[in-house]
Amino acid sequence: MYAKCGSLELACQIFEKMPKQDLVSWTVMITGYAQHGHAKEALQLVDRMQQQGMKLDHITFTGVLSA
């Protein structure tokens, strides 16, 4: 919700405090960054997501394309 509204700093704080990020939380953050003009941060999150063994689904991939 925070990422969608543009409160990316707050969204990032909540994301980082999560015990475990799932595909939905990764997608929300990546899409939030992309939609608000932060392509570099969105792509960095994609790299981090993949390093942690997570795979992009079609929704996450669409968010990346908008970056």
CHARMM-style PDB file with segment names, atoms N, HN, CA, C and O in Angstrom:
ATOM      1  N   MET     1       0.825  -1.183   0.000  1.00  0.00      PROA
ATOM      2  CA  MET     1       0.000   0.000   0.000  1.00  0.00      PROA
ATOM      3  C   MET     1       0.872   1.250   0.000  1.00  0.00      PROA
ATOM      4  O   MET     1       0.589   2.193  -0.739  1.00  0.00      PROA
ATOM      5  N   TYR     2       1.924   1.276   0.811  1.00  0.00      PROA
ATOM      6  HN  TYR     2       2.153   0.510   1.412  1.00  0.00      PROA
ATOM      7  CA  TYR     2       2.778   2.460   0.879  1.00  0.00      PROA
ATOM      8  C   TYR     2       3.505   2.694  -0.438  1.00  0.00      PROA
ATOM      9  O   TYR     2       3.626   3.833  -0.887  1.00  0.00      PROA
ATOM     10  N   ALA     3       3.992   1.618  -1.061  1.00  0.00      PROA
ATOM     11  HN  ALA     3       3.894   0.692  -0.696  1.00  0.00      PROA
ATOM     12  CA  ALA     3       4.708   1.754  -2.327  1.00  0.00      PROA
ATOM     13  C   ALA     3       3.792   2.282  -3.419  1.00  0.00      PROA
ATOM     14  O   ALA     3       4.187   3.142  -4.207  1.00  0.00      PROA
ATOM     15  N   LYS     4       2.576   1.769  -3.466  1.00  0.00      PROA
ATOM     16  HN  LYS     4       2.255   1.071  -2.827  1.00  0.00      PROA
ATOM     17  CA  LYS     4       1.622   2.185  -4.488  1.00  0.00      PROA
ATOM     18  C   LYS     4       1.291   3.671  -4.352  1.00  0.00      PROA
ATOM     19  O   LYS     4       1.072   4.357  -5.350  1.00  0.00      PROA
ATOM     20  N   CYS     5       1.257   4.159  -3.122  1.00  0.00      PROA
ATOM     21  HN  CYS     5       1.435   3.602  -2.312  1.00  0.00      PROA
ATOM     22  CA  CYS     5       0.932   5.567  -2.866  1.00  0.00      PROA
ATOM     23  C   CYS     5       2.139   6.492  -3.015  1.00  0.00      PROA
ATOM     24  O   CYS     5       1.998   7.712  -2.934  1.00  0.00      PROA
ATOM     25  N   GLY     6       3.316   5.923  -3.231  1.00  0.00      PROA
ATOM     26  HN  GLY     6       3.431   4.931  -3.297  1.00  0.00      PROA
ATOM     27  CA  GLY     6       4.510   6.733  -3.399  1.00  0.00      PROA
ATOM     28  C   GLY     6       5.330   6.911  -2.138  1.00  0.00      PROA
ATOM     29  O   GLY     6       6.342   7.612  -2.165  1.00  0.00      PROA
ATOM     30  N   SER     7       4.934   6.305  -1.045  1.00  0.00      PROA
ATOM     31  HN  SER     7       4.112   5.735  -1.023  1.00  0.00      PROA
ATOM     32  CA  SER     7       5.697   6.385   0.205  1.00  0.00      PROA
ATOM     33  C   SER     7       6.769   5.290   0.194  1.00  0.00      PROA
ATOM     34  O   SER     7       6.733   4.355   0.993  1.00  0.00      PROA
ATOM     35  N   LEU     8       7.709   5.430  -0.723  1.00  0.00      PROA
ATOM     36  HN  LEU     8       7.738   6.189  -1.372  1.00  0.00      PROA
ATOM     37  CA  LEU     8       8.693   4.370  -0.954  1.00  0.00      PROA
ATOM     38  C   LEU     8       9.639   4.176   0.225  1.00  0.00      PROA
ATOM     39  O   LEU     8      10.054   3.051   0.503  1.00  0.00      PROA
ATOM     40  N   GLU     9       9.978   5.234   0.907  1.00  0.00      PROA
ATOM     41  HN  GLU     9       9.641   6.148   0.682  1.00  0.00      PROA
ATOM     42  CA  GLU     9      10.872   5.105   2.059  1.00  0.00      PROA
ATOM     43  C   GLU     9      10.218   4.262   3.155  1.00  0.00      PROA
ATOM     44  O   GLU     9      10.854   3.368   3.714  1.00  0.00      PROA
ATOM     45  N   LEU    10       8.974   4.541   3.456  1.00  0.00      PROA
ATOM     46  HN  LEU    10       8.458   5.268   3.002  1.00  0.00      PROA
ATOM     47  CA  LEU    10       8.249   3.769   4.466  1.00  0.00      PROA
ATOM     48  C   LEU    10       8.041   2.324   4.002  1.00  0.00      PROA
ATOM     49  O   LEU    10       8.191   1.385   4.783  1.00  0.00      PROA
ATOM     50  N   ALA    11       7.699   2.162   2.734  1.00  0.00      PROA
ATOM     51  HN  ALA    11       7.578   2.926   2.100  1.00  0.00      PROA
ATOM     52  CA  ALA    11       7.515   0.817   2.187  1.00  0.00      PROA
ATOM     53  C   ALA    11       8.811   0.018   2.292  1.00  0.00      PROA
ATOM     54  O   ALA    11       8.783  -1.164   2.634  1.00  0.00      PROA
ATOM     55  N   CYS    12       9.930   0.646   2.005  1.00  0.00      PROA
ATOM     56  HN  CYS    12       9.953   1.606   1.727  1.00  0.00      PROA
ATOM     57  CA  CYS    12      11.231  -0.014   2.087  1.00  0.00      PROA
ATOM     58  C   CYS    12      11.549  -0.412   3.523  1.00  0.00      PROA
ATOM     59  O   CYS    12      12.060  -1.507   3.761  1.00  0.00      PROA
ATOM     60  N   GLN    13      11.258   0.449   4.468  1.00  0.00      PROA
ATOM     61  HN  GLN    13      10.842   1.338   4.275  1.00  0.00      PROA
ATOM     62  CA  GLN    13      11.503   0.132   5.878  1.00  0.00      PROA
ATOM     63  C   GLN    13      10.702  -1.091   6.310  1.00  0.00      PROA
ATOM     64  O   GLN    13      11.227  -1.977   6.984  1.00  0.00      PROA
ATOM     65  N   ILE    14       9.451  -1.136   5.925  1.00  0.00      PROA
ATOM     66  HN  ILE    14       9.025  -0.417   5.378  1.00  0.00      PROA
ATOM     67  CA  ILE    14       8.605  -2.273   6.277  1.00  0.00      PROA
ATOM     68  C   ILE    14       9.095  -3.541   5.586  1.00  0.00      PROA
ATOM     69  O   ILE    14       9.149  -4.607   6.198  1.00  0.00      PROA
ATOM     70  N   PHE    15       9.450  -3.422   4.319  1.00  0.00      PROA
ATOM     71  HN  PHE    15       9.406  -2.556   3.821  1.00  0.00      PROA
ATOM     72  CA  PHE    15       9.956  -4.556   3.544  1.00  0.00      PROA
ATOM     73  C   PHE    15      11.211  -5.140   4.198  1.00  0.00      PROA
ATOM     74  O   PHE    15      11.334  -6.357   4.333  1.00  0.00      PROA
ATOM     75  N   GLU    16      12.126  -4.283   4.597  1.00  0.00      PROA
ATOM     76  HN  GLU    16      12.026  -3.294   4.487  1.00  0.00      PROA
ATOM     77  CA  GLU    16      13.383  -4.744   5.192  1.00  0.00      PROA
ATOM     78  C   GLU    16      13.173  -5.389   6.562  1.00  0.00      PROA
ATOM     79  O   GLU    16      13.959  -6.246   6.964  1.00  0.00      PROA
ATOM     80  N   LYS    17      12.134  -4.992   7.278  1.00  0.00      PROA
ATOM     81  HN  LYS    17      11.495  -4.295   6.952  1.00  0.00      PROA
ATOM     82  CA  LYS    17      11.864  -5.553   8.607  1.00  0.00      PROA
ATOM     83  C   LYS    17      11.087  -6.866   8.559  1.00  0.00      PROA
ATOM     84  O   LYS    17      10.942  -7.542   9.577  1.00  0.00      PROA
ATOM     85  N   MET    18      10.591  -7.224   7.383  1.00  0.00      PROA
ATOM     86  HN  MET    18      10.709  -6.675   6.556  1.00  0.00      PROA
ATOM     87  CA  MET    18       9.829  -8.467   7.263  1.00  0.00      PROA
ATOM     88  C   MET    18      10.751  -9.650   7.554  1.00  0.00      PROA
ATOM     89  O   MET    18      11.889  -9.679   7.086  1.00  0.00      PROA
ATOM     90  N   PRO    19      10.267 -10.623   8.324  1.00  0.00      PROA
ATOM     91  CA  PRO    19      11.105 -11.794   8.613  1.00  0.00      PROA
ATOM     92  C   PRO    19      11.509 -12.537   7.343  1.00  0.00      PROA
ATOM     93  O   PRO    19      12.628 -13.038   7.235  1.00  0.00      PROA
ATOM     94  N   LYS    20      10.591 -12.601   6.388  1.00  0.00      PROA
ATOM     95  HN  LYS    20       9.682 -12.194   6.476  1.00  0.00      PROA
ATOM     96  CA  LYS    20      10.885 -13.247   5.116  1.00  0.00      PROA
ATOM     97  C   LYS    20      10.050 -12.584   4.033  1.00  0.00      PROA
ATOM     98  O   LYS    20       8.829 -12.480   4.143  1.00  0.00      PROA
ATOM     99  N   GLN    21      10.729 -12.139   2.989  1.00  0.00      PROA
ATOM    100  HN  GLN    21      11.721 -12.224   2.899  1.00  0.00      PROA
ATOM    101  CA  GLN    21      10.020 -11.531   1.872  1.00  0.00      PROA
ATOM    102  C   GLN    21       9.560 -12.639   0.922  1.00  0.00      PROA
ATOM    103  O   GLN    21      10.323 -13.544   0.584  1.00  0.00      PROA
ATOM    104  N   ASP    22       8.285 -12.548   0.497  1.00  0.00      PROA
ATOM    105  HN  ASP    22       7.665 -11.813   0.771  1.00  0.00      PROA
ATOM    106  CA  ASP    22       7.769 -13.506  -0.465  1.00  0.00      PROA
ATOM    107  C   ASP    22       7.660 -12.836  -1.832  1.00  0.00      PROA
ATOM    108  O   ASP    22       8.012 -11.668  -1.992  1.00  0.00      PROA
ATOM    109  N   LEU    23       7.170 -13.587  -2.810  1.00  0.00      PROA
ATOM    110  HN  LEU    23       6.884 -14.537  -2.680  1.00  0.00      PROA
ATOM    111  CA  LEU    23       7.082 -13.072  -4.174  1.00  0.00      PROA
ATOM    112  C   LEU    23       6.213 -11.818  -4.245  1.00  0.00      PROA
ATOM    113  O   LEU    23       6.525 -10.886  -4.986  1.00  0.00      PROA
ATOM    114  N   VAL    24       5.142 -11.796  -3.488  1.00  0.00      PROA
ATOM    115  HN  VAL    24       4.888 -12.554  -2.887  1.00  0.00      PROA
ATOM    116  CA  VAL    24       4.238 -10.641  -3.499  1.00  0.00      PROA
ATOM    117  C   VAL    24       4.943  -9.394  -2.965  1.00  0.00      PROA
ATOM    118  O   VAL    24       4.835  -8.324  -3.563  1.00  0.00      PROA
ATOM    119  N   SER    25       5.657  -9.517  -1.859  1.00  0.00      PROA
ATOM    120  HN  SER    25       5.745 -10.386  -1.373  1.00  0.00      PROA
ATOM    121  CA  SER    25       6.332  -8.343  -1.290  1.00  0.00      PROA
ATOM    122  C   SER    25       7.435  -7.831  -2.214  1.00  0.00      PROA
ATOM    123  O   SER    25       7.617  -6.622  -2.354  1.00  0.00      PROA
ATOM    124  N   TRP    26       8.171  -8.748  -2.845  1.00  0.00      PROA
ATOM    125  HN  TRP    26       8.023  -9.731  -2.732  1.00  0.00      PROA
ATOM    126  CA  TRP    26       9.191  -8.329  -3.814  1.00  0.00      PROA
ATOM    127  C   TRP    26       8.536  -7.584  -4.977  1.00  0.00      PROA
ATOM    128  O   TRP    26       9.007  -6.526  -5.395  1.00  0.00      PROA
ATOM    129  N   THR    27       7.451  -8.145  -5.488  1.00  0.00      PROA
ATOM    130  HN  THR    27       7.068  -9.004  -5.149  1.00  0.00      PROA
ATOM    131  CA  THR    27       6.765  -7.550  -6.637  1.00  0.00      PROA
ATOM    132  C   THR    27       6.228  -6.164  -6.310  1.00  0.00      PROA
ATOM    133  O   THR    27       6.330  -5.247  -7.125  1.00  0.00      PROA
ATOM    134  N   VAL    28       5.662  -6.013  -5.132  1.00  0.00      PROA
ATOM    135  HN  VAL    28       5.579  -6.758  -4.471  1.00  0.00      PROA
ATOM    136  CA  VAL    28       5.134  -4.705  -4.724  1.00  0.00      PROA
ATOM    137  C   VAL    28       6.249  -3.663  -4.681  1.00  0.00      PROA
ATOM    138  O   VAL    28       6.075  -2.547  -5.169  1.00  0.00      PROA
ATOM    139  N   MET    29       7.374  -4.017  -4.108  1.00  0.00      PROA
ATOM    140  HN  MET    29       7.516  -4.924  -3.712  1.00  0.00      PROA
ATOM    141  CA  MET    29       8.476  -3.066  -4.016  1.00  0.00      PROA
ATOM    142  C   MET    29       9.054  -2.738  -5.393  1.00  0.00      PROA
ATOM    143  O   MET    29       9.297  -1.571  -5.701  1.00  0.00      PROA
ATOM    144  N   ILE    30       9.271  -3.746  -6.209  1.00  0.00      PROA
ATOM    145  HN  ILE    30       9.073  -4.694  -5.958  1.00  0.00      PROA
ATOM    146  CA  ILE    30       9.835  -3.528  -7.547  1.00  0.00      PROA
ATOM    147  C   ILE    30       8.893  -2.659  -8.379  1.00  0.00      PROA
ATOM    148  O   ILE    30       9.328  -1.702  -9.019  1.00  0.00      PROA
ATOM    149  N   THR    31       7.622  -2.988  -8.367  1.00  0.00      PROA
ATOM    150  HN  THR    31       7.269  -3.765  -7.847  1.00  0.00      PROA
ATOM    151  CA  THR    31       6.636  -2.234  -9.136  1.00  0.00      PROA
ATOM    152  C   THR    31       6.483  -0.816  -8.592  1.00  0.00      PROA
ATOM    153  O   THR    31       6.340   0.136  -9.359  1.00  0.00      PROA
ATOM    154  N   GLY    32       6.514  -0.682  -7.274  1.00  0.00      PROA
ATOM    155  HN  GLY    32       6.630  -1.456  -6.651  1.00  0.00      PROA
ATOM    156  CA  GLY    32       6.420   0.649  -6.668  1.00  0.00      PROA
ATOM    157  C   GLY    32       7.559   1.550  -7.098  1.00  0.00      PROA
ATOM    158  O   GLY    32       7.341   2.701  -7.474  1.00  0.00      PROA
ATOM    159  N   TYR    33       8.776   1.028  -7.042  1.00  0.00      PROA
ATOM    160  HN  TYR    33       8.954   0.093  -6.736  1.00  0.00      PROA
ATOM    161  CA  TYR    33       9.926   1.815  -7.498  1.00  0.00      PROA
ATOM    162  C   TYR    33       9.783   2.168  -8.981  1.00  0.00      PROA
ATOM    163  O   TYR    33      10.006   3.312  -9.375  1.00  0.00      PROA
ATOM    164  N   ALA    34       9.411   1.187  -9.794  1.00  0.00      PROA
ATOM    165  HN  ALA    34       9.229   0.257  -9.474  1.00  0.00      PROA
ATOM    166  CA  ALA    34       9.299   1.419 -11.233  1.00  0.00      PROA
ATOM    167  C   ALA    34       8.231   2.461 -11.551  1.00  0.00      PROA
ATOM    168  O   ALA    34       8.451   3.334 -12.391  1.00  0.00      PROA
ATOM    169  N   GLN    35       7.085   2.378 -10.894  1.00  0.00      PROA
ATOM    170  HN  GLN    35       6.907   1.669 -10.212  1.00  0.00      PROA
ATOM    171  CA  GLN    35       5.985   3.295 -11.186  1.00  0.00      PROA
ATOM    172  C   GLN    35       6.267   4.727 -10.756  1.00  0.00      PROA
ATOM    173  O   GLN    35       5.652   5.666 -11.262  1.00  0.00      PROA
ATOM    174  N   HSD    36       7.190   4.891  -9.828  1.00  0.00      PROA
ATOM    175  HN  HSD    36       7.690   4.129  -9.417  1.00  0.00      PROA
ATOM    176  CA  HSD    36       7.470   6.240  -9.324  1.00  0.00      PROA
ATOM    177  C   HSD    36       8.823   6.768  -9.795  1.00  0.00      PROA
ATOM    178  O   HSD    36       9.407   7.660  -9.180  1.00  0.00      PROA
ATOM    179  N   GLY    37       9.311   6.195 -10.908  1.00  0.00      PROA
ATOM    180  HN  GLY    37       8.837   5.471 -11.408  1.00  0.00      PROA
ATOM    181  CA  GLY    37      10.492   6.751 -11.562  1.00  0.00      PROA
ATOM    182  C   GLY    37      11.826   6.347 -10.976  1.00  0.00      PROA
ATOM    183  O   GLY    37      12.827   7.024 -11.213  1.00  0.00      PROA
ATOM    184  N   HSD    38      11.870   5.271 -10.224  1.00  0.00      PROA
ATOM    185  HN  HSD    38      11.057   4.722 -10.032  1.00  0.00      PROA
ATOM    186  CA  HSD    38      13.121   4.822  -9.605  1.00  0.00      PROA
ATOM    187  C   HSD    38      13.561   3.491 -10.235  1.00  0.00      PROA
ATOM    188  O   HSD    38      13.616   2.453  -9.577  1.00  0.00      PROA
ATOM    189  N   ALA    39      13.871   3.568 -11.534  1.00  0.00      PROA
ATOM    190  HN  ALA    39      13.827   4.412 -12.068  1.00  0.00      PROA
ATOM    191  CA  ALA    39      14.226   2.369 -12.294  1.00  0.00      PROA
ATOM    192  C   ALA    39      15.461   1.678 -11.726  1.00  0.00      PROA
ATOM    193  O   ALA    39      15.499   0.450 -11.638  1.00  0.00      PROA
ATOM    194  N   LYS    40      16.458   2.449 -11.345  1.00  0.00      PROA
ATOM    195  HN  LYS    40      16.427   3.446 -11.416  1.00  0.00      PROA
ATOM    196  CA  LYS    40      17.695   1.866 -10.829  1.00  0.00      PROA
ATOM    197  C   LYS    40      17.419   1.024  -9.583  1.00  0.00      PROA
ATOM    198  O   LYS    40      17.914  -0.097  -9.466  1.00  0.00      PROA
ATOM    199  N   GLU    41      16.638   1.559  -8.666  1.00  0.00      PROA
ATOM    200  HN  GLU    41      16.236   2.470  -8.762  1.00  0.00      PROA
ATOM    201  CA  GLU    41      16.308   0.836  -7.441  1.00  0.00      PROA
ATOM    202  C   GLU    41      15.483  -0.415  -7.746  1.00  0.00      PROA
ATOM    203  O   GLU    41      15.676  -1.458  -7.122  1.00  0.00      PROA
ATOM    204  N   ALA    42      14.563  -0.305  -8.708  1.00  0.00      PROA
ATOM    205  HN  ALA    42      14.406   0.543  -9.214  1.00  0.00      PROA
ATOM    206  CA  ALA    42      13.749  -1.462  -9.087  1.00  0.00      PROA
ATOM    207  C   ALA    42      14.634  -2.583  -9.623  1.00  0.00      PROA
ATOM    208  O   ALA    42      14.465  -3.745  -9.251  1.00  0.00      PROA
ATOM    209  N   LEU    43      15.570  -2.237 -10.488  1.00  0.00      PROA
ATOM    210  HN  LEU    43      15.707  -1.293 -10.790  1.00  0.00      PROA
ATOM    211  CA  LEU    43      16.458  -3.244 -11.067  1.00  0.00      PROA
ATOM    212  C   LEU    43      17.418  -3.823 -10.026  1.00  0.00      PROA
ATOM    213  O   LEU    43      17.762  -5.003 -10.085  1.00  0.00      PROA
ATOM    214  N   GLN    44      17.847  -2.995  -9.079  1.00  0.00      PROA
ATOM    215  HN  GLN    44      17.568  -2.036  -9.031  1.00  0.00      PROA
ATOM    216  CA  GLN    44      18.692  -3.506  -7.995  1.00  0.00      PROA
ATOM    217  C   GLN    44      17.929  -4.520  -7.151  1.00  0.00      PROA
ATOM    218  O   GLN    44      18.497  -5.525  -6.724  1.00  0.00      PROA
ATOM    219  N   LEU    45      16.650  -4.263  -6.909  1.00  0.00      PROA
ATOM    220  HN  LEU    45      16.189  -3.447  -7.256  1.00  0.00      PROA
ATOM    221  CA  LEU    45      15.834  -5.213  -6.156  1.00  0.00      PROA
ATOM    222  C   LEU    45      15.654  -6.517  -6.916  1.00  0.00      PROA
ATOM    223  O   LEU    45      15.640  -7.589  -6.312  1.00  0.00      PROA
ATOM    224  N   VAL    46      15.515  -6.437  -8.234  1.00  0.00      PROA
ATOM    225  HN  VAL    46      15.526  -5.566  -8.725  1.00  0.00      PROA
ATOM    226  CA  VAL    46      15.403  -7.649  -9.046  1.00  0.00      PROA
ATOM    227  C   VAL    46      16.664  -8.491  -8.882  1.00  0.00      PROA
ATOM    228  O   VAL    46      16.587  -9.705  -8.691  1.00  0.00      PROA
ATOM    229  N   ASP    47      17.821  -7.843  -8.959  1.00  0.00      PROA
ATOM    230  HN  ASP    47      17.883  -6.858  -9.115  1.00  0.00      PROA
ATOM    231  CA  ASP    47      19.084  -8.564  -8.764  1.00  0.00      PROA
ATOM    232  C   ASP    47      19.133  -9.213  -7.384  1.00  0.00      PROA
ATOM    233  O   ASP    47      19.498 -10.381  -7.251  1.00  0.00      PROA
ATOM    234  N   ARG    48      18.769  -8.459  -6.376  1.00  0.00      PROA
ATOM    235  HN  ARG    48      18.472  -7.510  -6.484  1.00  0.00      PROA
ATOM    236  CA  ARG    48      18.786  -8.977  -5.000  1.00  0.00      PROA
ATOM    237  C   ARG    48      17.805 -10.141  -4.839  1.00  0.00      PROA
ATOM    238  O   ARG    48      18.108 -11.139  -4.184  1.00  0.00      PROA
ATOM    239  N   MET    49      16.644  -9.995  -5.439  1.00  0.00      PROA
ATOM    240  HN  MET    49      16.398  -9.185  -5.970  1.00  0.00      PROA
ATOM    241  CA  MET    49      15.630 -11.049  -5.388  1.00  0.00      PROA
ATOM    242  C   MET    49      16.177 -12.347  -5.981  1.00  0.00      PROA
ATOM    243  O   MET    49      16.023 -13.423  -5.402  1.00  0.00      PROA
ATOM    244  N   GLN    50      16.813 -12.229  -7.135  1.00  0.00      PROA
ATOM    245  HN  GLN    50      16.938 -11.355  -7.605  1.00  0.00      PROA
ATOM    246  CA  GLN    50      17.356 -13.405  -7.800  1.00  0.00      PROA
ATOM    247  C   GLN    50      18.525 -14.003  -7.011  1.00  0.00      PROA
ATOM    248  O   GLN    50      18.684 -15.223  -6.978  1.00  0.00      PROA
ATOM    249  N   GLN    51      19.330 -13.172  -6.386  1.00  0.00      PROA
ATOM    250  HN  GLN    51      19.201 -12.180  -6.412  1.00  0.00      PROA
ATOM    251  CA  GLN    51      20.440 -13.662  -5.560  1.00  0.00      PROA
ATOM    252  C   GLN    51      19.929 -14.475  -4.382  1.00  0.00      PROA
ATOM    253  O   GLN    51      20.616 -15.377  -3.902  1.00  0.00      PROA
ATOM    254  N   GLN    52      18.735 -14.163  -3.918  1.00  0.00      PROA
ATOM    255  HN  GLN    52      18.177 -13.430  -4.308  1.00  0.00      PROA
ATOM    256  CA  GLN    52      18.146 -14.886  -2.793  1.00  0.00      PROA
ATOM    257  C   GLN    52      17.343 -16.109  -3.251  1.00  0.00      PROA
ATOM    258  O   GLN    52      16.641 -16.737  -2.458  1.00  0.00      PROA
ATOM    259  N   GLY    53      17.458 -16.432  -4.535  1.00  0.00      PROA
ATOM    260  HN  GLY    53      18.028 -15.922  -5.179  1.00  0.00      PROA
ATOM    261  CA  GLY    53      16.834 -17.646  -5.045  1.00  0.00      PROA
ATOM    262  C   GLY    53      15.388 -17.514  -5.478  1.00  0.00      PROA
ATOM    263  O   GLY    53      14.744 -18.511  -5.805  1.00  0.00      PROA
ATOM    264  N   MET    54      14.874 -16.301  -5.483  1.00  0.00      PROA
ATOM    265  HN  MET    54      15.398 -15.491  -5.217  1.00  0.00      PROA
ATOM    266  CA  MET    54      13.491 -16.074  -5.912  1.00  0.00      PROA
ATOM    267  C   MET    54      13.465 -15.917  -7.431  1.00  0.00      PROA
ATOM    268  O   MET    54      14.406 -15.396  -8.029  1.00  0.00      PROA
ATOM    269  N   LYS    55      12.383 -16.371  -8.039  1.00  0.00      PROA
ATOM    270  HN  LYS    55      11.618 -16.794  -7.553  1.00  0.00      PROA
ATOM    271  CA  LYS    55      12.215 -16.243  -9.483  1.00  0.00      PROA
ATOM    272  C   LYS    55      11.094 -15.262  -9.782  1.00  0.00      PROA
ATOM    273  O   LYS    55      10.080 -15.216  -9.085  1.00  0.00      PROA
ATOM    274  N   LEU    56      11.298 -14.485 -10.824  1.00  0.00      PROA
ATOM    275  HN  LEU    56      12.122 -14.522 -11.390  1.00  0.00      PROA
ATOM    276  CA  LEU    56      10.282 -13.533 -11.252  1.00  0.00      PROA
ATOM    277  C   LEU    56       9.120 -14.285 -11.882  1.00  0.00      PROA
ATOM    278  O   LEU    56       9.324 -15.245 -12.626  1.00  0.00      PROA
ATOM    279  N   ASP    57       7.898 -13.844 -11.584  1.00  0.00      PROA
ATOM    280  HN  ASP    57       7.733 -13.064 -10.980  1.00  0.00      PROA
ATOM    281  CA  ASP    57       6.745 -14.376 -12.295  1.00  0.00      PROA
ATOM    282  C   ASP    57       6.318 -13.332 -13.334  1.00  0.00      PROA
ATOM    283  O   ASP    57       6.976 -12.302 -13.480  1.00  0.00      PROA
ATOM    284  N   HSD    58       5.243 -13.585 -14.042  1.00  0.00      PROA
ATOM    285  HN  HSD    58       4.708 -14.422 -13.923  1.00  0.00      PROA
ATOM    286  CA  HSD    58       4.825 -12.669 -15.110  1.00  0.00      PROA
ATOM    287  C   HSD    58       4.433 -11.291 -14.574  1.00  0.00      PROA
ATOM    288  O   HSD    58       4.596 -10.293 -15.277  1.00  0.00      PROA
ATOM    289  N   ILE    59       3.935 -11.220 -13.380  1.00  0.00      PROA
ATOM    290  HN  ILE    59       3.803 -12.030 -12.809  1.00  0.00      PROA
ATOM    291  CA  ILE    59       3.549  -9.926 -12.799  1.00  0.00      PROA
ATOM    292  C   ILE    59       4.789  -9.123 -12.425  1.00  0.00      PROA
ATOM    293  O   ILE    59       4.870  -7.928 -12.710  1.00  0.00      PROA
ATOM    294  N   THR    60       5.750  -9.780 -11.788  1.00  0.00      PROA
ATOM    295  HN  THR    60       5.684 -10.750 -11.556  1.00  0.00      PROA
ATOM    296  CA  THR    60       6.998  -9.098 -11.426  1.00  0.00      PROA
ATOM    297  C   THR    60       7.713  -8.639 -12.692  1.00  0.00      PROA
ATOM    298  O   THR    60       8.229  -7.522 -12.743  1.00  0.00      PROA
ATOM    299  N   PHE    61       7.744  -9.482 -13.702  1.00  0.00      PROA
ATOM    300  HN  PHE    61       7.324 -10.389 -13.660  1.00  0.00      PROA
ATOM    301  CA  PHE    61       8.409  -9.158 -14.951  1.00  0.00      PROA
ATOM    302  C   PHE    61       7.774  -7.926 -15.600  1.00  0.00      PROA
ATOM    303  O   PHE    61       8.477  -7.074 -16.143  1.00  0.00      PROA
ATOM    304  N   THR    62       6.450  -7.836 -15.543  1.00  0.00      PROA
ATOM    305  HN  THR    62       5.879  -8.529 -15.102  1.00  0.00      PROA
ATOM    306  CA  THR    62       5.757  -6.670 -16.083  1.00  0.00      PROA
ATOM    307  C   THR    62       6.161  -5.407 -15.339  1.00  0.00      PROA
ATOM    308  O   THR    62       6.342  -4.353 -15.950  1.00  0.00      PROA
ATOM    309  N   GLY    63       6.305  -5.509 -14.009  1.00  0.00      PROA
ATOM    310  HN  GLY    63       6.158  -6.364 -13.513  1.00  0.00      PROA
ATOM    311  CA  GLY    63       6.771  -4.372 -13.214  1.00  0.00      PROA
ATOM    312  C   GLY    63       8.160  -3.940 -13.603  1.00  0.00      PROA
ATOM    313  O   GLY    63       8.455  -2.745 -13.637  1.00  0.00      PROA
ATOM    314  N   VAL    64       9.024  -4.905 -13.900  1.00  0.00      PROA
ATOM    315  HN  VAL    64       8.784  -5.875 -13.873  1.00  0.00      PROA
ATOM    316  CA  VAL    64      10.395  -4.600 -14.320  1.00  0.00      PROA
ATOM    317  C   VAL    64      10.381  -3.890 -15.666  1.00  0.00      PROA
ATOM    318  O   VAL    64      11.136  -2.941 -15.875  1.00  0.00      PROA
ATOM    319  N   LEU    65       9.533  -4.341 -16.572  1.00  0.00      PROA
ATOM    320  HN  LEU    65       8.919  -5.112 -16.401  1.00  0.00      PROA
ATOM    321  CA  LEU    65       9.465  -3.712 -17.901  1.00  0.00      PROA
ATOM    322  C   LEU    65       9.045  -2.256 -17.824  1.00  0.00      PROA
ATOM    323  O   LEU    65       9.451  -1.445 -18.657  1.00  0.00      PROA
ATOM    324  N   SER    66       8.243  -1.923 -16.842  1.00  0.00      PROA
ATOM    325  HN  SER    66       7.913  -2.581 -16.166  1.00  0.00      PROA
ATOM    326  CA  SER    66       7.799  -0.521 -16.724  1.00  0.00      PROA
ATOM    327  C   SER    66       8.898   0.370 -16.158  1.00  0.00      PROA
ATOM    328  O   SER    66       8.790   1.595 -16.210  1.00  0.00      PROA
ATOM    329  N   ALA    67       9.954  -0.234 -15.619  1.00  0.00      PROA
ATOM    330  HN  ALA    67      10.041  -1.230 -15.578  1.00  0.00      PROA
ATOM    331  CA  ALA    67      11.083   0.561 -15.105  1.00  0.00      PROA
ATOM    332  C   ALA    67      11.843   1.064 -16.287  1.00  0.00      PROA
ATOM    333  OT1 ALA    67      12.844   1.762 -16.126  1.00  0.00      PROA
TER     334      ALA     67
END
